[in-house]
Amino acid sequence: AEQFSRVLSMAEEKGWSVVSGQSRPLTEFLMFNFNAPDPVKREWFRNEHFRKAIAYLMDRESILSTVFSGLGASIHGPLSSSSIYYDPNVEEISYDFSPTRARLELKRGGFDWRSDGTCIDYYGNPVSFQILTCPWSSQWVGIVTVLSDQLSKIGINATTAFMDWDTCVTKAHSGTFDSMTLAEAGAEPGLLTMVYHSSGARHYWNYHPDYNPSDHITEETYYYPDWQKRIDEILEVQRSVIELEERYELFSEFQLLMAQHLPIVFTTTQLLLYAYDNSIHHGPWKYGSMFELPWRSWDVWRD
């Protein structure tokens, strides 16, 4: 996105067509560790009202303007709008930026504020946590910067830790983080069982105790809400369903459950951006395809 305006300014001289399409088939999100080693934080992160408050503090318009130069889109659920299974009804369960609603959700979740403005939990603990992100992604850094600023305004102390990608992945798999930015492909949900099923190898925010018997997650401390049970059922049933309409219904429910209960906080993503020589001709646009290609290979020719 940073280079798009520069490329656009060169288009006439170079004889290029420069266009933007739908959002990338990528779901970007902020996740909180339901199995955080600290039991106090663990209780916050499992609190649905807490997560919804964070979602209301995600100033997506500012992020799209400052981080994506206007060339991005908000994400409302686990599937990209380019997916054939995308249900636009998920957009009705929106968390538009609202510090007032964020405060209300925190109150509903048992949180309060000291006279100095510090946000505290039901036991009087000040709310403070670390957001882990990878500095090579300027977009993630920008998202975390905007969010941290908003959190500070309602008395929540969120510090940012920048770590290389390998360290981030290690932390994610070990379940030893507070919160973290991440992204997953969001076109074909059948491929995402490993992310959204409770037994998945990339279900980072709430690993099952059986995932790694040597870690700190036990049956006694494990959190398995009813909505996650239903998501597991959907992801298991869809494996044997081939009718498109029936699959759509299953994945529609999946998306709505994710948006309603918000196990992860969805953020924003970049639009697909293309530049090509004017001598190239093409058939129908296929913006947002699974492989981020604008056309089918047999629909392209040149003078």
Secondary structure, DSSP 4 states (H G I P E B T S, - for coil): -TTHHHHHHHHHHHTEEEEEEEE-SEEEEEEE-TT-SSHHHHHHHH-HHHHHHHHHT--HHHHHHHTSTT-EEE--SSS-TTSTT--GGGGGS-----HHHHHHHHHHTT-EE-TTS-EE-TTS-B-EEEEEE-TT-HHHHHHHHHHHHHHHHTT-EEEEEE--HHHHHHHHHHT--SEEEEEEE-S-GGGGHHHHSTT-TT-GGG--TTT-TTSS--TTT----HHHHHHHHHHHHGGG---HHHHHHHHHHHHHHHHHH-SEEE-EEEEEEEEEETTEEESS--TT-TT--SS-GGGEEE-
